[in-house]
Amino acid sequence: MATYCLTVARLQLALGHGIRRLHVSAAFCARAKVSMSHFEPSSYIAYEKLQSNVNTVRKRLNRPLTLSEKIVYGHLDSPADQEIVRGRTYLRLRPDRVAMQDATAQMAMLQFISSGLPKVAVPSTIHCDHLIEAQVGGAQDLQKAKEVNQEVYNFLASSGAKYGVGFWKPGSGIIHQIILENYAYPGVMLIGTDSHTPNGGGLGGICIGVGGADAVDVMAGIPWELKCPKVIGVKLTGTLSGWTSPKDIILKVAGILTVKGGTGAIVEYHGPGVDSISCTGMATICNMGAEIGATTSVFPYNHRMRTYLEKTGRADIAALAEEYKELLVPDTGCEYDQLIEINLNELKPHINGPFTPDLAHPVSSIGSVAEKNGWPLDVKVGLIGSCTNSSYEDMGRAASLAKQALDKGLKCKAKFTITPGSEQIRATIERDGYVSPIYCFRSLFKMILTYDGGLYIDQSKIFSDVGGVVLANACGPCIGQWDRRDVKKGEKNTIVTSFNRNFTARNDANPATHAFVTSPEIVTALAIAGTLKFNPETDYLTAPNGEKFKLQPPTGDELPARGFDPGQDTYQHPPSDGTGLRVDVNPQSNRLQLLEPFDKWNGRDLEDLQVLIKVKGKCTTDHISAAGPWLKFRGHLDNISNNLLIGAVNVENDAVNKIRNQLTGEFGGVPDVAREYKARASSRNGVSWVVVGDENYGEGSSREHAALEPRHLGGRAIIVKSFARIHETNLKKQGLLPLTFADPADYEKIRPDDKISITGLKTFVPGKPLQAILKHSDGSKETIELNHTFNETQIEWFQAGSALNRMKELQK
């Protein structure tokens, strides 16, 4: 049937839509069953239901819908009676699938095991990409990771088999690239336990990053809650050309909206300029939308997506999407809550940073800006790849620049690393001569491969020859998994990356590293030149023979002309019935720990909470729960809690991981003091505490450990000026109170040695503020008002002690 539908779709493209019988055939095809992916042949795309739900909602709202609204409202659990107000009401949704990366999958699977359910209710996958440390090179680093993380990989593989979850083995690639290649499709709603899940918006899906507890809801078959997003429209006109790339669009948008400007909203790209962007380029833009706090980002279905689906072996999905094309684009006349317009003809290459992804500069000015600010001009390392920029097109455009340098006898002045996005990308760029073969038998095979009637022997190894090192198909340096040895910790230096985040110490644990985010093309050019003062649009390089030359604008195929080489098979199908399988967790393990339920609310107001730390300035999830070497403890709540807030700046002394223990008067590390408050109890419940923070608290990844750790160590509330979306939800899921100052100036009233009582919990209802009584050490008191965004269901989570506790209550 799928083959027949594809044939009809091709005839329509060739002959047009004027033949009546083709319309009849098309209608028949629309009713055909097409699988979501070839890994799950019995799970089908439900465009008919999506269309029916959209029709219901459109009639109720009596207005045109944006694409975001179509997909989101099309997945409502009850479209006929769900209250829908953008930016205000909570929606109950039925996502199509779940994806988890290995660092967050550990806690997600531990929580799912605790739920007592026998099998996941929707298609779900685990992807091993976060635990592979970059050190020497791809093959060696991958082998070491398999040895070091064997216990964790075995747990994930066995729990996946038991509970019906597909398992992508280490070396498969980065979760978001694999999703784009295999699982994303126009109109899908996918939630993933990683903040860059929105990458799938490049293929027309609503793909949202969440914490593991949210994933458990969906895997358990429970409607998933999301605050009805506002919609920010970005209208693109003109055409990308020359040195300008898709990355420059999101770097420009980040500069406009800042790291919190997209909070509570979906960013929806549209306009004639969209057609000049490849499917993987659209994914790049959506991926980095996480850096502006957006719920997700999405592009309308177009011919670029159709071609990508066909090239990745999903022509049947492409044919079906063609039949439902009007469902997969915004309605004419739809309205956005905010509209940004960008003329791609006028857009210039950008580079953002250091220390924050929204500090935008044109590449032409970064050298002078760096000189003015005292940032190191010499580029120590250029790094391309990551989930944001590791497609075939990205690699090809970077390779075209490297080839120009090689042709003039130049190699990179800076160190240069390349991270393929997936095993499929790695195998394909190896075949096409960008990198050296890593398997001897593949190298021998290539020596006898014939192509177009000629002997295909002379493989140029562009990246290797220019001085690059190809890393494993994994996240690596992007998330701090980088055993960097070329500079000492504390040594001031500059790196340029095609990654998405550049928070302090994010990539290499060195707070003195000035990290800049840009496109793979600009990274490559700057790595060749070795300095931020190089503008590839205007400046010249000098060849060894003294010849001056300019790099020509990068070129590269959008997709491989000879198709993708799938490389090694790295996927583990779950068995049809895993009930007889066991998942063992060694009680003595320091990597994995079964979960104990958190305590329920005792029915009283929270009295005399100690201020654990009053945080000064930016506090991301990297500050709250550091990554890098701590990733190995993501499945062991007690061990990873030793990194709680060790990167946050204490307002009392401007120091990190140095706070005053109010019980002893001495200074200690944040997790150490928290543990002492919990253990040295003046009452049987110990000394509970609160964290006080600034704006956009919890910016960054979907890291639910940043919510689990404070709960585990005795925290009860987090009081800040404002929250990042994912972190606020994660805190609610674990039974904590995320609260915001009704008057942001009240942040100044709280002193580090205060005791705080939170009142009004006995009448805790949506929309009604709580109060905090501040008891100062001099005996004085002040009362301030605290806002919250809890709805009725979320209040039940708090009262039960966590969302997981509430799930268990409902099963009884």
N, C-alpha and C positions, 0 to 999 in steps of 0.2 A: 504493500500500500504506500509506504513512504517513497519507494522508487517511482511509483506511478504519479504521486503528487509532485515529485521533483520534475518529472517529465512535463507535466502540465504547466508547472511554473515556468520552465524554460521556454515552452511554446508561447506562453503569454508574453514573455520578455521579447521573443523573436517576432511574433505576429501582432502584438498589441492586444487590447482587451475588447475588440469589437465583435468577436464571434460568440454568439449566444451559448453554444454548447461548451465553450471553454469556461464561461461563467458558471454553468451548471456543474462542470467538472470541478471547478475551484470550490464551489460550495460543498461538494462531496468531500474534497480533500480537507476542508476545514474541520470536518467531523472525524477525520482519521486520527488514530492515536499515534502520537509521536513521543518517544521517550525523552525525559529530561537530559539523559546522557546514556552513552552506550554501556556504562558501568551499571546502570539501573534500568534494565529494559522494561520492567513492569511498573515504573513510576512515570506518569505521563504529564505532559504540558497541558494545563487546563485553561486555554484561552477562552473557551466558551463560558466558563464560570466567571473569569475575569471580566469578560464583556457584559455578562448579565449583571454583575455587581456594579459595574460602572454605569450602566443604564439606569439602575435603581437609584444610585446616588445622584447622578446628573439630574434626574427628574425631581428628586427631593430638593436639591440645592437650586435648581432652575438657573443654572449658569454654565458657561464653558469651563472645562477643567484643564489644569496644567497636566503635563505628562506625569509628574510626581504624584499628583492627586489620583490620576487614573490607576496607577500601579498600587499605591498605598491603599486607597479606598476599595480598589478591586480585591484586596485581600482581607477586608473586614470580616470578622466573625459573624456580624449581624448587620449587613448594609442597610436593611430596611428601617432600623430604629436606632442605630448608633448616633449619638450626638456628635456633630462635626463642626468644630470652630477652630480655625487655624490659630495655633499658638496658645490654645487654652484647654480644650478638652483632651482626655486620654482616649486613645483608640485601642480596641481589642482586635488583634490581627492574627492571621493564620499564615505565617511564612511557609515557603515551599521547601526550604532545606536549611541545614546548618553546616558550617565549616569551622574547624578548630585547628590552630597551630599547636605544636607539641608543648610549648611552655605553658599555655593557658589550658590546653586539653587535659593536662594532668588534674588540675583542680576541678574542671568541668566534669570529667569522668568520675572523679571521687565523689562529687556531689550527686551525679546521676546514680551511682551505686548506692549512695545513702538514701535515695528516694524509694528504693525497693522495687522499682519497675523492671519488667523483664526484657524490654527491647525498645529501641527508639521508635517514635511514631512517624518521623519524617526522614527522608534520606539525609545522612550525615557522614562527614568525613573528618579524618585526622591527618595532619600534614606535618612531617618532621623537618622543620627548617630553622628553628631558633637555637638549637643546642650545639651547632657545629662551629667551632672556633677557628677563625682564620689565622693561620700561622705560617705555613710553608707553601702550600699549594693545594689545589682541589683534591686530588686522589689521597694524598697523605693526611690531610686534615679530616677528610671524610672517614677514613679508616680509624683514626684516633677517636673521633666522636663516637663511632659505633662501639668501640671498646669502653670508653669512659662512661657512656650513657646507656649501656646495655640493659641495666635494670629498668630504666625509664622506658626505653623502646619496647622492651618485653611487656611491660605493664600496659602500654598504650595499644600494642598489637593484640594482646590477649583480651583486654577489655573491649576493644573494638569488635573482635570476633564474637565475644559473648553477647554483646548488646546490639549487634547489627550495624556497626559503623565501619565504613571503608577506611583503609589504612594506607597512606602513602609513605613509603619507607624513607629513611634518611638518604639524601642524594637525589630525591625526586625533584626537588626545586622549591621555590618560595610559594607559599599557599596561594597568594593572589594571582600569580601567573598561571598556576595549575587550574585555579577556578576559571580564569578567563579562557584557557585552552579547552576545558572539559565540561564545566558546569554552568557558567553564566549564560544567560540568553535574554533576549528582549522581553521585558515584562516580568521577569522572575523577582520574587522577594526572597532574599537570602540574608540570614544573619550569621555573623562570624565573630569568633572570640579574638579579634584583632582590630585595632582602630583603623587600619587601612583596607578593611573589607570593601569600602566604597569603590575600590578599583573596578569592581564588576559593573559599575555604572557606565564604563566605556563600551559595554555591550548592551546597554539599554535596560539594565536591571536596577532595582532598588536594593542595594546591598549595604547593610548597616552593621557597624562594629558595636559589640556589646560585651558585657562580662559573662563569665561562665555560668552564673546563675540564670541569666536570661536564656542562654542556650539550653540549659536544662529544662526550662519551661517549654520551649518549643519541642525539644526531643521527647518530652513527656506528653505532648499532645494538648497542652494547656494554651489557651489564647495568650498571646504575648502583648504586653502593654507598651505603647509609645505615645508620648505627648504629641498631639496633632501638629505636624511641622508647619511652619510658615514656608513660603517658597520664594527664594531669591532668584530672579532671572538674570542670566548673563547672555546678552545678545552679541553674537559675534558676526562681524561683517569683514569683508576683504578676504585676503588669502595669505596663508603662511608661505614664506619664501626665504631663500638665502640662509642666513645664520639663525633665524628665528625658528623656534621649535615649540611643540605643544607645552613643554615644561614652562616656557616663558609666559604662557597664558595664566597658569595657576600661580606663578611667582608674582605676576602683576596683580591678580585678584587678591592674593595674600597681602600684598602691600596696601591694597584698598580697604579690605575688610578687617585686617589685623587678626591676631590669633583667637579672638573671641567673637568676631563680627558675624560668623555664620552660626553661632549657637542657637539651637532650636529651629533651624531651618534646613531645608534641602536646597542645594544650589542646582538649578536647572539651566543647562546651556541650550541655546537655540539660535536660529538665524542662519543666513546664507553662508557665513564663514565656517560653519560646522563641516561642510562637505570637503573642506581642504585639509581636514585632520584625519589621520588613519585611525582605525579602531583601537590599536594599542596606544596611540597618542591620546585619544579620548580617555582611555583607562588611566594614563599618567595624570591627567588633569583631575579626574575624579579621586584617584588615590590620595593626592596631596591636599584634597579638600578637607581632610582630617585636621590639617594644620590651622584651619580657620574656625575650627569648632563645629563645622557643619554636621548635621545628622547623617547626610550622605550627599552625593552629587550624581547627576544622571544626564545622559545625552539621548536625543530622540533616535529612533531606528532609522538607518539609512543604508545606502548601497555599500558603504565601507564595512558595516557590520555584517551584511549579507556575505560579502566576499570573505571576511575573516571566518565566519561560521563554515563556509564551504571549504576553505583551506585547512581548517582544523577538523575535518571529517564529520561535519554536522549539516550537510546540505538539506537533510529532511527538516531540520529546525528552521533553516533559512527559508525554505519553501513555505512552511506554515506561517512564519512571521510575515512573509509577503502578503498572505491572505488576510492577516489581521493588522496590516500596516497602520490603518487609521486609529486603531486602539493604542498604538505604540509611539504616537507623536502627540504633542499638545493640541487641544482644540483651538481653532481659530477664535481670537477674541478673548482668550483666557488672560487673567490678571495676576500679576506678581506683587508680593508685599514690598519688594525693592527691585529696582532694575539697574543693572550695570551694563554699559555698552563699551565694547572694545573693538577697534578697527585693526584688524590683523595686518593691514598694509602698513600701519604706522608703528606697530609693536616692534621693539628692539630686544635683543638678547639681554636677559637679566641674571643677576647673581644675588642671592639673599643671604644675609648674615652679617656678622657672626652672632652666635649664641641664641638666636631666635629666627624662626623661618619667615617672619613677616617683615624683616628689615630689608626692603627691596632697593636694589641699585641697578641701573643700566651697566652692562659690562664695560661700556666705554668710559665710565666714570669711577669704577671701583678702585683703580690704582691711586687716583688722587685722594679719594675718600679714605683709603687705607693709610696713606701717608699722613693725612691730616689727623687721623685718630690714633696713630701709633701702632696700627696692626701690622704684623710681619708681612712683608711683601713677597718673600721667597715662598714658593709653593713646595712644601715637603712631600706631599703625597696627593695624587689625583686618583679618585676611586669612582668607577662607573659600575652600574648594576643596581641592585636592590629591587624591592617589589614595585618601585615607582618607575624605574627606567632600565629594564633588562630584556626588552623585546628584541626580535630579530631586526627590526628597523633601527632601534637604538644602537645595536651592535654594529650594523652596517654603516650607519652615518659616522660613528666614531672611527671605525676601521678605515673609512675613506680618507679621513684626516691623517691617521697614522701612516697610511700608504703614501700620501704626499710627502710627509717628512722623510720616510724611508727612501723614497726616490731621490731625495736631495742629500742622502747620507746622514740624516739626523735621527737621533733617538731621544726619548723623553729625558729632560733634565731632572724632573721630579720622579719619585717612585710612582708606579702606575699599577693599579689592580683592576681586574675585570671579574664581575660576578654574573654568570648567566642566570636567567630567571628560572629556568627549569631544565630538566634533563633533555627535553625536546629541543630547547634553544641551544644548549651546549652541543648536542650531537649535530645539529644543523650548521652552526657556525664552524664547527670542526670540519665537517664535510666541505663547507664552502671556503675554507682556507683562512679563516680569521684567527684560529688558534691551533696549537700543536695537538695531534692526536694523543690521548692519554692512555689508550689501550693498545698494546703491541699488535694484537690480531687485527684491530681496526686499521692500523697503519699499513700492515701488509695487504689487507683487503684493498685499500685505496690505491696501492701500487699497481693493481691489475684491473682497476675499475675502468670501463670504457664509457665514454659519454659523447654523444653526437658523432659516433663513428671514429673518434680519436682516442688515443691512450691518455688517460687522465693521471699524470704522474707528478708534475711539478706543483706541489701544494705550497703556496706562500703562506707563512704563518705570521700574519700581519701584527697582531697584538704581541706575540712573543718576541718577534724581531725588533719591535720598537722599544722593548724593555719592559713589557707588561708581565704580570703574574696572574694567571687565571685561578680564581678561588673556587671553592665548592659551590654547587647549586644550592645556595642557602642565604640566609639574611646576613650573617657575618658582621663586618664592621658597622653596618647600618644600625644595629641594635646593641653595639658594644661588645660583640663577640670577635674581638680583634686583639691578638697577642702582639701588640705593637712594640717594637724594640729600637726604632731609629731615633727616638727622642726620649729623654728622661722625664719622669713625671714632674710637672711644674715648669718645664721648659716651654717658653712661649714660641708658638709655631703656627703655621697656616696649612690647612688642608682644604681641598675643593672636592665636592662629591656630587653625584647625581641622586643622592638619597632624598629623604623628605624632612627629616628632623636634624637640628643642629644645636640642641640644648647643650649647656655647659657639661663637658665630660661625657656626652652621649656616646661618641664613637670609640674613644680610646681610654676613658677614665681619667684623662688629663684635663683639669679645669683651665689650663693655660692654652689649650689647643683652640685656635680660631677656625671654626668649621663654617664653610660657605656652601650653599646649595645652589646648583645650577643644572643645566642640561648635560647629557653625556658628551655632546659635541664641544661645549665650552670647557668641560673638565679636561677632555683630551687635548684641546688646544693649549690650555694653561699648563698641563703637565709637560707638553712638549717645550713650551717657552720657559717654564719654571718660575714664572712671576705673575702676580696680580696686575702688574702694570701693562700686560700684553692685551691689546684689543685686536682680535683676529680679523675684524672687519677693515681695519686701517693699517695695522702695524706689520712690519716685515721681520722675518726670521733670517738668520745668517747660516748658510750651509758651510760645511767644513772647508770647502774650497774658496770661501769668501763671498760667494754669490748671495745676493739679497733676494728673497722671494716672499710672496704672500701666500698664505693658505687660501685655497679656493673654497667657497661655501660647501658644506658637507652634502653628500648624496648617499642614498641607500634605498634598496628595495623595501617597499612596505611589507611584503611577504616574500618568502623564498620562491624563486621561479620554478625550482624543481620539487617544490613541496617540502614539508617538514620531515626530518629524520626523527623518529620517535625515540631513538636511543635505547637504553636498557628498560626492561619492564620492571617497574618499581612499585606496582600497586598490589595490595592484598585485598581480595574480595572477602567480605564476611560470609560465613556459611549461612545457609538458609535457616538453620536452627542451631543456636548456640547455647541452648539451655543446659546441656551437659558439660559445658566448659567451666573451668575455674579461673578466677583472677586472684592470685595470692599477693599479699603485701607483707613483707617481712617486718615484724614488729621492731626489729633492731635496725631497720634501714634508716639512713640519714637523708635519703632522697624522696621517700614516699611515706605517707602517714594517713591512715584512715581518719575520717573526720568524726568529731564528737559534736552533737548539736549545741548551739549557743543557748544560754539561759533565756527564759521568757521574761518579759516585762513584769515587774512585781505589782503593778497597779497603782504605783505612787509616783509623785513628782520626783525628779532627780535632784537630790540635795547635796550641796557642798562638793561639787565636782572640782577637782584640782586642775589648774591649767598646766597641761604637760609641756606645751611649747606654744608661744605666740610667734607665728611665722612672719618673717619680713619678706615682702616682695614675691616674685614668681615662685610658685611651688607646683611643679609638674608631677606626674606619676613617677618620673625618674627620681625626683627628690624624695618622694614618699616611699617608694619601693624600688630601689636601684636594680638595674638589669646587669649586664656583663657577667661577672663571676657568680652573681646571685641566681642566675637562671637555673643552676643545677638544683636549687632547693624549691622550685615552683610546685612540687608535689608534696612538700613537707611544711605545713603551716607553721609549726613551732620554730623550725630552723630558719625559714626565710623571714620570720618576724624579727630576727636580729638585724635586719636592715631598715627597720621602720624609721622613716623621716631622718635618716642619717645625712641626707643632702640638703635639708631645709636650713635656712638661715634663722638663727634665734635672735629676735629683736632686742633681747636683753644685752647681748654682747657681740652681735654681728658675727658669731662663730657658727660653724656647722658641727652637728653631733656633740654639742656641749651645752647642756641645760642644767639649771639648778634643781637639785632634789629638795623639794620643800619639806621633806621629813627629816633630812640630815643637815641641810644647808650646804652640802658639797655639790660640786659639779660632776656630771657624768654623761655618758652617751644616752641618746634618746631612748633606745630600746631597753637599756639597762635600768634607767629610772622608771620606765613604764612597768617593767617586770617587778621592780621593788614596790611600786605602788600597789600592784596586784597582789603581791605575796605578803607584804608587811601590813596586814589588815588590822585596823582598830575595831573592825566588825567582821562578821563572817563573810560579808560581800566584798571585802577589800576596799581599796581606795580607787574609786572610779575617776576618770579624768576626761578632759575635753581639749581639743586642739582649736586654736584661733588662727585664722588665715586671711589672706588678702584677696585680690581679684582673680577670677578664672582659676580657682583652686582645683587641682586635679587635671589640668591641661595635659594632653598627650595621649598615651596609649590606653587600651581598654583594660589595663592591668587591674583585675579585681583584687589582687593581693594587696593593693593599696587601700582597699576597704576591709579585707579579711584581717589584716595584721592589727590595725587599731582595735577592732572588735575582740580579737583573740587576746590582746594584752590589756584589756580592761577599759577601753575607750567607750564612751556613750554618745558623744555628740561632736560634730565638727561645725564650728561657727565661723563664717567667712563673709566677705563682701559679695562674692559671686562664685558659682561653680561651673566647671566644664560638664557638659551633658552626661557623658558616659559615667564619669566618676560619681556624680550625684546619684544616679540610678544604682550604681554598685553599692554605695553606702546604704541606701534604703534596703536593698536586697539582704544585707547582712545584719539588719536590725539596728543600725545606727541612725542618729538624727542629723541629717545635713540641713543646717539652718543658715539663713542669711540675715545680716543686719537690716532692719527696716530703714535705719539711717546709717549709711556707710561710715559716717563720722564716729559712730559708737565704737568702731574698732579701736580708736585711741583711748577710750575709757577703760579698757580691760588692761589690767596690770599682770605681769607674769606670776605674781604670788597671790592672785585673787583666788577665792573659792566662788564657784558659780552654781546657783540653783536654777533649774529650768522648770517652770511651772505652767500649768494649764493642760497637762497630759491627761488628766481625768476627763476632760471635755475636748479631747483632741479630735478635731474634725477638719475636713478640707476647707481651705480658705480662711481659717481663723488663726491669727498669729499666736505664738507662744511668748512667754516673758522669761527674761533672765534677770535674776537678782545677783548683782555683783557685790561680794563681801570683800572689802579691802582690808589689808593687814592693819591699817590704822583705826579699824573699827567702823568706818563709814560704809554706807551702802548706796547703791544706785540700781535703778530698774530700767532695763531697755527692752525693746520689742524685737522679736525675731520672726521673720517670715519663713514659710516652708511651701513646698509644692506637692505635698502628699495628697493622694486621692484616697478613697475609702479602702480599696484593696491594699494599698501600700501601708496604710495605718494598721491593717491587720497583720502585715509582715512585721511591723515594729512590735506589736503586742505579742505576737507568737515568738519573737526572738530572732526571726529571719524568714525570708521567703520560703526556704527549704522546709523549715519547721511548719509553716502554714500549709505547704503542699502535703506534708504527712498528715496534718490534722484533717484535711479534706478527704483523705483516703479512708479514714476510719468510718 
